[in-house]
């Protein structure tokens, strides 16, 4: 009988693990911005146009791509501040 009880406990634990839902994750898409809109607006201290965020995102992505190329050309896999 002891073996059956132990087996049931393991089964219950396994069932609990299966029924648990993973934490909800935000799906990212190409339209998501790298830099937070609210932080950008707070840092600017003035009104920010909706078009500004797309331009800022494009500029940041360009800077990252340039830094990535520079690091790769120098034989590194790590971006450093001087790559910007």
C-alpha positions, 0 to 999 in steps of 0.5 A: 500500500505504501508504494501505491500512495507514493506513486499517487503523490508523484502523479499529483505533482506531475499533474500540477506541473502540467496544469500550470500555465507559463507566465504570459509573455509579450510577443514582440514584432517588428513594429515594437520600438526598442526605446520606451515611448514613456521614457523618451517623452519624460526625458524630452520634457516637451511634447513628442510627435507620434512620428518621432518614435518611428524616426528614433527607432530607425536611428537607434537600429541603424546605430546598433547595426553599424556598431555590430558591423564594427565589432564583427570587423574587429573580430569581436562578438561583444558590442562596446561603447566605442563601437557607437 
